[in-house]
Protein backbone atom coordinates (compact mmCIF):
# COMPACT_ATOMS: atom_id res chain seq x y z
CA UNK A 1 0.00 0.00 0.00
CA UNK A 2 1.07 3.51 -0.76
CA UNK A 3 1.80 5.49 2.41
CA UNK A 4 2.00 9.28 2.44
CA UNK A 5 4.89 11.34 3.71
CA UNK A 6 3.81 13.03 6.94
CA UNK A 7 5.54 16.40 7.17
CA UNK A 8 5.38 17.91 10.68
CA UNK A 9 6.26 21.59 11.04
CA UNK A 10 5.83 24.48 13.45
CA UNK A 11 3.59 27.09 11.81
CA UNK A 12 5.18 30.46 12.39
CA UNK A 13 2.30 32.14 10.56
CA UNK A 14 -0.38 30.59 12.79
CA UNK A 15 1.81 31.36 15.80
CA UNK A 16 2.08 35.06 14.99
CA UNK A 17 -1.60 35.49 14.20
CA UNK A 18 -4.09 32.98 15.59
CA UNK A 19 -2.06 31.58 18.51
CA UNK A 20 -1.09 35.02 19.75
CA UNK A 21 -4.74 36.14 19.80
CA UNK A 22 -6.04 32.90 21.33
CA UNK A 23 -3.49 32.89 24.14
CA UNK A 24 -4.26 36.53 24.91
CA UNK A 25 -8.04 35.90 24.90
CA UNK A 26 -7.65 32.85 27.15
CA UNK A 27 -5.18 34.65 29.41
CA UNK A 28 -2.56 31.97 28.71
CA UNK A 29 1.14 32.44 28.25
CA UNK A 30 2.33 32.13 24.68
CA UNK A 31 5.34 29.80 24.53
CA UNK A 32 8.39 31.16 22.77
CA UNK A 33 9.12 30.34 19.15
CA UNK A 34 12.24 28.51 20.31
CA UNK A 35 10.19 26.34 22.69
CA UNK A 36 7.71 25.57 19.90
CA UNK A 37 10.55 24.52 17.60
CA UNK A 38 11.96 22.24 20.33
CA UNK A 39 8.56 20.63 20.84
CA UNK A 40 8.19 20.20 17.08
CA UNK A 41 11.49 18.32 16.88
CA UNK A 42 10.50 16.13 19.84
CA UNK A 43 7.11 15.36 18.24
CA UNK A 44 8.76 14.51 14.90
CA UNK A 45 11.14 12.06 16.58
CA UNK A 46 8.33 10.36 18.49
CA UNK A 47 6.12 10.12 15.41
CA UNK A 48 8.94 8.55 13.34
CA UNK A 49 9.17 5.69 15.86
CA UNK A 50 5.57 4.64 15.14
CA UNK A 51 4.70 6.16 11.76
CA UNK A 52 4.98 3.12 9.48
CA UNK A 53 3.05 0.75 11.77
CA UNK A 54 0.30 3.30 12.40
CA UNK A 55 -0.19 4.19 8.75
CA UNK A 56 -0.01 0.57 7.58
CA UNK A 57 -2.46 -0.45 10.31
CA UNK A 58 -5.12 2.13 9.49
CA UNK A 59 -4.89 1.50 5.74
CA UNK A 60 -5.15 -2.27 6.23
CA UNK A 61 -8.08 -1.94 8.66
CA UNK A 62 -10.06 0.23 6.25
CA UNK A 63 -8.79 -1.27 3.00
CA UNK A 64 -8.13 2.28 1.78
CA UNK A 65 -5.08 4.21 0.66
CA UNK A 66 -4.46 7.88 1.28
CA UNK A 67 -5.12 9.97 -1.82
CA UNK A 68 -2.38 12.49 -1.03
CA UNK A 69 1.28 11.54 -1.24
CA UNK A 70 2.15 14.28 1.23
CA UNK A 71 0.23 15.39 4.33
CA UNK A 72 1.35 18.54 6.09
CA UNK A 73 0.84 18.73 9.84
CA UNK A 74 0.87 22.30 11.16
CA UNK A 75 1.74 22.83 14.83
CA UNK A 76 0.82 25.95 16.78
CA UNK A 77 -0.04 26.72 20.40
CA UNK A 78 -3.63 27.15 21.56
CA UNK A 79 -5.23 25.74 18.41
CA UNK A 80 -8.05 23.21 18.55
CA UNK A 81 -6.84 20.13 16.64
CA UNK A 82 -8.50 19.48 13.28
CA UNK A 83 -7.94 17.36 10.21
CA UNK A 84 -8.53 19.80 7.33
CA UNK A 85 -6.19 21.62 7.40
CA UNK A 86 -4.35 19.27 9.73
CA UNK A 87 -3.47 21.41 12.74
CA UNK A 88 -2.40 20.27 16.21
CA UNK A 89 -1.43 22.27 19.26
CA UNK A 90 1.44 21.81 21.70
CA UNK A 91 -0.64 20.69 24.68
CA UNK A 92 0.52 17.10 24.57
CA UNK A 93 3.39 14.95 25.70
CA UNK A 94 5.12 13.27 22.72
CA UNK A 95 3.19 9.98 23.08
CA UNK A 96 -0.09 11.92 23.30
CA UNK A 97 0.90 13.85 20.18
CA UNK A 98 1.28 10.53 18.31
CA UNK A 99 -2.20 9.56 19.51
CA UNK A 100 -3.66 12.93 18.45
CA UNK A 101 -1.97 12.80 15.04
CA UNK A 102 -3.20 9.24 14.51
CA UNK A 103 -6.76 10.40 15.29
CA UNK A 104 -6.57 13.25 12.80
CA UNK A 105 -5.00 11.04 10.13
CA UNK A 106 -7.88 8.56 10.44
CA UNK A 107 -10.21 11.49 9.69
CA UNK A 108 -8.06 12.31 6.65
CA UNK A 109 -8.04 8.71 5.42
CA UNK A 110 -11.80 8.38 5.81
CA UNK A 111 -12.52 11.56 3.84
CA UNK A 112 -9.76 11.69 1.21
CA UNK A 113 -8.70 8.29 -0.06
CA UNK A 114 -8.19 6.26 -3.22
CA UNK A 115 -11.92 5.41 -3.46
CA UNK A 116 -13.63 8.58 -2.24
CA UNK A 117 -12.48 12.18 -2.13
CA UNK A 118 -14.49 14.96 -0.54
CA UNK A 119 -12.27 17.55 -2.22
CA UNK A 120 -13.08 16.51 -5.78
CA UNK A 121 -14.95 19.09 -7.81
CA UNK A 122 -18.57 18.07 -8.09
CA UNK A 123 -18.43 15.59 -5.20
CA UNK A 124 -22.06 15.12 -4.24
CA UNK A 125 -21.76 12.56 -1.47
CA UNK A 126 -22.00 13.89 2.06
CA UNK A 127 -20.19 11.49 4.39
CA UNK A 128 -22.16 12.85 7.33
CA UNK A 129 -25.37 11.63 5.67
CA UNK A 130 -23.79 8.26 4.88
CA UNK A 131 -22.52 7.80 8.44
CA UNK A 132 -25.92 8.89 9.81
CA UNK A 133 -27.39 5.89 7.94
CA UNK A 134 -24.76 3.60 9.46
CA UNK A 135 -25.26 4.92 12.99
CA UNK A 136 -28.96 5.78 13.35
CA UNK A 137 -30.09 7.31 16.58
CA UNK A 138 -27.22 9.75 16.87
CA UNK A 139 -28.06 13.36 16.08
CA UNK A 140 -24.76 15.00 16.86
CA UNK A 141 -22.50 15.28 13.79
CA UNK A 142 -19.34 15.18 15.89
CA UNK A 143 -20.45 11.93 17.52
CA UNK A 144 -21.34 10.34 14.19
CA UNK A 145 -18.02 11.13 12.51
CA UNK A 146 -16.04 10.00 15.55
CA UNK A 147 -17.59 6.51 15.75
CA UNK A 148 -15.55 5.17 12.81
CA UNK A 149 -12.49 7.22 13.80
CA UNK A 150 -12.39 5.76 17.31
CA UNK A 151 -13.15 2.25 16.03
CA UNK A 152 -10.18 2.34 13.62
CA UNK A 153 -7.95 3.93 16.24
CA UNK A 154 -8.83 1.29 18.82
CA UNK A 155 -8.36 -1.60 16.40
CA UNK A 156 -4.95 -0.17 15.48
CA UNK A 157 -4.01 0.06 19.18
CA UNK A 158 -5.17 -3.51 19.83
CA UNK A 159 -2.89 -4.66 17.01
CA UNK A 160 0.04 -3.39 19.07
CA UNK A 161 0.51 -0.14 17.27
QUIWOHU-V527683 format. One record per residue. N is the residue number from 1. RES is the residue in three letters. PHI is phi in degrees with one decimal (999 if undefined). Layout:
n res phi
N RES PHI
N RES PHI
//
This chain:
n res phi
1 UNK 999
2 UNK -77.1
3 UNK -111.7
4 UNK -78.9
5 UNK -79.3
6 UNK -103.2
7 UNK -107.0
8 UNK -104.3
9 UNK -142.4
10 UNK -71.6
11 UNK -96.0
12 UNK -62.9
13 UNK -66.8
14 UNK -61.6
15 UNK -57.0
16 UNK -77.2
17 UNK -113.9
18 UNK -67.1
19 UNK -61.0
20 UNK -59.6
21 UNK -67.9
22 UNK -62.5
23 UNK -63.1
24 UNK -66.3
25 UNK -62.8
26 UNK -90.8
27 UNK 55.7
28 UNK -108.1
29 UNK -75.4
30 UNK -86.8
31 UNK -64.5
32 UNK -69.3
33 UNK -59.7
34 UNK -62.0
35 UNK -63.0
36 UNK -62.2
37 UNK -66.8
38 UNK -62.8
39 UNK -60.6
40 UNK -58.1
41 UNK -62.4
42 UNK -64.3
43 UNK -62.4
44 UNK -57.6
45 UNK -61.7
46 UNK -67.0
47 UNK -61.6
48 UNK -58.0
49 UNK -63.5
50 UNK -119.6
51 UNK -50.3
52 UNK -61.4
53 UNK -63.5
54 UNK -65.2
55 UNK -65.6
56 UNK -62.1
57 UNK -61.2
58 UNK -68.3
59 UNK -70.9
60 UNK -67.9
61 UNK -59.2
62 UNK -89.8
63 UNK 67.2
64 UNK -123.9
65 UNK -115.3
66 UNK -65.1
67 UNK -71.9
68 UNK -79.3
69 UNK -81.8
70 UNK -135.5
71 UNK -123.0
72 UNK -86.0
73 UNK -114.4
74 UNK -100.5
75 UNK -109.2
76 UNK -159.7
77 UNK -70.7
78 UNK 78.8
79 UNK -84.0
80 UNK -77.7
81 UNK -58.8
82 UNK -153.8
83 UNK -99.3
84 UNK -147.0
85 UNK -71.4
86 UNK -79.1
87 UNK -129.0
88 UNK -135.3
89 UNK -92.1
90 UNK -102.5
91 UNK -84.4
92 UNK -120.3
93 UNK -73.0
94 UNK -53.5
95 UNK -65.6
96 UNK -68.6
97 UNK -60.7
98 UNK -58.5
99 UNK -63.7
100 UNK -64.6
101 UNK -64.8
102 UNK -58.8
103 UNK -55.5
104 UNK -66.8
105 UNK -69.4
106 UNK -64.3
107 UNK -55.4
108 UNK -60.6
109 UNK -62.4
110 UNK -69.1
111 UNK -108.4
112 UNK -146.4
113 UNK -135.4
114 UNK -70.1
115 UNK -104.6
116 UNK -144.2
117 UNK -130.2
118 UNK -76.1
119 UNK -94.5
120 UNK -69.0
121 UNK -62.5
122 UNK 83.1
123 UNK -64.6
124 UNK -102.1
125 UNK -80.4
126 UNK -102.9
127 UNK -59.8
128 UNK -57.8
129 UNK -64.7
130 UNK -64.5
131 UNK -69.1
132 UNK -60.4
133 UNK -66.7
134 UNK -72.6
135 UNK -126.1
136 UNK -65.3
137 UNK 98.4
138 UNK -106.1
139 UNK -97.1
140 UNK -81.6
141 UNK -56.5
142 UNK -60.5
143 UNK -63.9
144 UNK -60.2
145 UNK -73.4
146 UNK -87.0
147 UNK -60.0
148 UNK -68.4
149 UNK -61.7
150 UNK -68.4
151 UNK -64.3
152 UNK -65.5
153 UNK -60.6
154 UNK -64.5
155 UNK -60.9
156 UNK -62.0
157 UNK -63.7
158 UNK -67.5
159 UNK -80.7
160 UNK 87.2
161 UNK -103.6
//
